[in-house]
Amino acid sequence: MNDRRETMARALWHVAQGQCALRDARLALPAAAELLVQTLASGISRGTERLVHHGRVPASQHEAMRCPMQEGEFTFPVKYGYAAVGHVEQGAPEYLGRRVFALHPHQSRFTIPAHFCALVPDGVSDARACLGANMETALNVMWDAAPRLGERALVIGAGVVGLLCAWLLARIPGVSVTVVDRDPAKAALARGFGADFALPEAAPQDQELIIHASASAAGLRLALGCAAFEGRILEASWFGDAEPALPLGAEFHQKRLQLISTQVGSVSPAMRGRRSHGQRMALALSLLEDARLDALLGPFVAFEDLPSALPALLDPPPGAPQPLCPVIRYA
């Protein structure tokens, strides 16, 4: 018989295609090796959460896309999300009273195994810590890409992951970085991160390292066309069940191009066995100690308003600004 005491919380559920609601959640108070966390902020990963919200997760990917603390199934209802920052109310002394980042859905409080949490550095704000999962992805991309001093690098797609990759590349001496995106409003962001900017029709050629993060077939074709001889193209997008058509004849072979998959679920082979998932996340959070990254955050939405606000955050109306990382506030 389960005699653990309980507490209550509220959680966001996707209840049908394009519909969501807040529901009560009954929480068991933490057992050994668990934490009770009061949520301070959580971030929305727009690309992934849009697929979930609209019920477009391919059946073949249901297991691969499950989050550690997900409830329900992708056929609805489902509780989904993986960028929560909170204050530890109860649990192990080394966590008590401190802030943690956790791969948890949008919920006002939650009980979670401590090994799913990473301590947030003092120099990282609650909102900026919501970028932890995106920075972990960008870090893994860099480990897979193995950028070299003096390379010409191109990042196609100025979403959160693409811009974080550009920010990391621009910190490497001698690396010249250009961000390509269809939205000219992204130019200021790219330049603020130390990169150049170009629209697709003006993308530079002969690029030795290309990070593709636009999740579009057009972006990947552009990457193939811009690559230098023996260039490396890192595919950081997730296409779901789409099957993009690519020109893999002629120049693809003549240039001896490399098209390399990169994905955050596994630690890059370059560091596997040297860094655990937990150590990778700790490093990602430490890399967020730069206030310039606040430019990726917003708009800010109160948790109680999330069901009504989420559709427009995921699919802004024509002509409206495209958010990068919307942040949910819980107080």
N, C-alpha and C positions, 0 to 999 in steps of 0.2 A: 504494500500500500504506500502511495506517495504522500508523505506527511510534510513536504517542504512548504514553507509559507509562501504566499503569493503577493504580488503587487500588480498595479494596472498601468497600462500605457495606451497610446493611440498610434496606429500604423496606417500608412497609405497602401491601398490595394488597387490593382488594376482589375476591375470586375467584369469588363466586357470590352470588345474592340472599341478603342477611343474613349473609354469611360473609366473613371477612378473614384475612390471614396475613402474617407477615413473610417477605420473600424477600431473598436476596442480590442486590446490585446492583454491577455492574462499572463503575467510573468512569474515564474518560480524565482524566488530569491536565490542568490548564487550559492552553489555548492563549492567544494574544494576545487581550485584551479579555474574558477569562473569569476566574472566581474559583473556587477550591476552598474550600468552606465547611463547617466543623464545626458541626452543628446544636446549639443550646443549648436551644431550646424551640420548640414549634409549637402553634398554636391550632386548635381544631375549630369550624368554622362549622356548627352543628347542623342548621339547616334544609336547607341545600344538601347537606351530606354525608349526611344521612338519605336524601334522594332518590337519591343515588348508591349508597349502601349497599344500598338495597332495589330498585335497578334501575328507578326510576320517573322517570328523565329522559326526557321525550318525544323521540321520534326527530327531530321537527322542530327540537329545541333542542340536539341533540348538538354541533353545531359552535359555537353561541353559548356553550355552557357549558364548552367546553374551557379548561383552564388552560394557561398558557404552557409549563410543564414536565411536563404530563400525559403518561403513557404508557398504552397500551391504549385500549380503547373502553368506552363506557357499557354495552354488552351483556356485559361481563366477559370477561377480567379487566381491571381498570383501577386505576391508581395516581393518586390524586386528593387535592387539598388546596392551600391558597393562603395560608398564614399561618405562615411559617417564619422563625425568628430564629437567626442563627448567627455564628460567629467566623471571619473570613477567614484561612485557613492559607497560601494561595498566591494570587498574582495581582498586579494593578497596585499600585504603592507607595501610592497614595492610599487604598486599601482594606485593605492588609495589616495584620493585627493588630487590625482594628476590627470592630465588630458591624454586621451588615446585616439588614434585613428583605427577604424575597424571597417571591414568589408561587411557592412550590414545595410539592409533596406532602410527607407525613410520611416523613422519611428521615434516617438518622444523619449522612450527609455527602452533599454534592452538588457537581457542577460546573455552573456557570451563567454565561451572559453577564452582564457587569457592569451592562449597562443595565437588567437586570431587578431590580436591587438598589437599596435606599436605605439610607443610613447611619442608624443608630439614635442619637438624641441621648443624651448622657451621663446626662441626668436621667430617662431612661426605662428601667425594668428590663427584663430579658429577657422575663419573663412578660407585662408590660403591653404590650410592643412587639408581642405576638401579636394585639393589637386593631387593628393597623395597617390591615388590609383593611376591617374594619368601620368604623373612623373615616373612612377614605377614602370609603366609601359615605355615611356621615352628612354629611360635608363636602359631597359632591356634591348631596345632598338639600337642604342649606341654600342652596347656590348656585342650585338650581332654584326653591326656595321664596321666596327674597328676602324674609325676614321684616322687618317694619317695627316701628319703635319704638312701644311702647304696644299692640301687637296682643294679642288673646286667642288663644292657641295650644293645640291639643289634639294629643296623640300617642296613637294607638290601637295598642296592642301593646307590652308591656314586655319585648321581647327585647333583644339587644345593640344592634342598630341603632336601635330605637326609643328606648332609654334614652340612647344617645349623642346622638341628635337632641334629646332633652329637655335633656340637659346643655348642649349648644351653645345652644339657644334660651334657657335660663335665664340665660345670661351676657349677654344683650342687654338693656340698660336698658329698663325699662318693660314688657317682654313678660311676660305672665302665662301660665304653662305648666301644663297638667294632663295627667298620664299616666293612661290608662285601660287596665285589664287585668282579666281574670277572676280572677287569682290575688291575693288580698289580701296575700300575703307580699311582693309587689313594692312595697308602699306605702313601706316604709322606704327602699328603694333610690331610688325617685323623689324622696322628700323630701330624702334625702341629696344629691341632685343639684340641689336648688333648685326642684323642681316640686311641685305638688299631686298628689294621687292620687284616683281614683274608680273604683268598679266600673262595669261597663257600664250598669246600670240607673240609676246616679246621675250619668252623664256630663253635664257642663255644656252648655248650648245656646248658640246665637249665637256660635260660634267662627269667627273670621275666617281663621285658618290651621290646617289639619288635616294632620298627617302620619299616613298609614295604614301600619302595619307589622305587622299581625297575620296576614297571609296567609290571612285567612278572609273568606268572603262576608258573614258576620254583622258583622265589624268594618267592612267597607266600607259596608254599609248603615247602620251606626251613624254613620259619618263623614258620610254624606249627610244624615242626620237632625239632626245637631248643627251643621251649617254655618250661618253667618249669611248674610244677603243678599250676593250676589256673593263668597261665601267661596271660598277656594282649597283644594282637596284634593289633596295630593301622594300618589300611590300608589307606595309604596316596597317593597311586597311582590312576591314572585314566585309566581305561581299554577301554574306548570308547565303541565299540559294541562287544568287545571280551567277550567270556564266558569261563573263565579258569576252568579246571577240578581240584577239590581239594579233598584230602582224609579227609573227615569229619566223618569217622567212628572211631572205635577203640580208639586210643589215644586222638583224639579231645574230645571225651566225657569222657574218663577215667581221663584225666588231667583237665577236667572242664575249658577248654580254653575259652577266650573271644576274639572274632574277631570283632573289632570296626571300623566303618567307620568314617573318619575324612575328612572334606572338608571346604575350606575357605569361601565359599559363605555365610555362616551363622556364626555368632560369637558363639564359643563354649558354650554349656549350662552352663558350669562352670562359665562363665563370662557374659553371656547374661543378659541384664538388668543392668549390672554394668559398661560395657564398650561398647561404640558405635563402629561402623565400623571405624569412623574417629579417635577415641582414640586408637583403635587397630593399625591402620596404623602409627599413631604418635609414639607409643611405638616401633613398628617394625623398623622405621627409626632411632630412638635413639639407638637401639641395634646394628646398623651398625657402630658405632663409634669405630671400631677396625680395624687397618690397616692389620691384618692378613687375613681378609676377601677378600682382593685384590687378593688373590691366586685363587679365583673363577672366576675372570674376564678375558675376552679375548677370541679370538683375537679382536683387535680394527679395525673397518672398517669405512671408510668415507661414509656418507649417499649417495653421488652420485654414489658410487660403489656398493651399496647394491643389486640392481637387479642381477648383475652378480656374486656377492659373496655369496648370500643367499643359493643357492642349496648346495654348498659344506659345508657351516656352519651347515645346517640342516642334511645333509647326507654325512659326510666325506668319501672319497674313502677308500677302504680297506688298513689297515696299517697306516693310517693317525691318528694323535691325535684327540681325541674326545673333542671338546670345552665344557665348562660348561656354562658360560654366556657370549656369544659374545656381544660386546658393539659397538654401532653405534655412531660415532662422527659427529657433525653437523657444525663444524667450523674448 
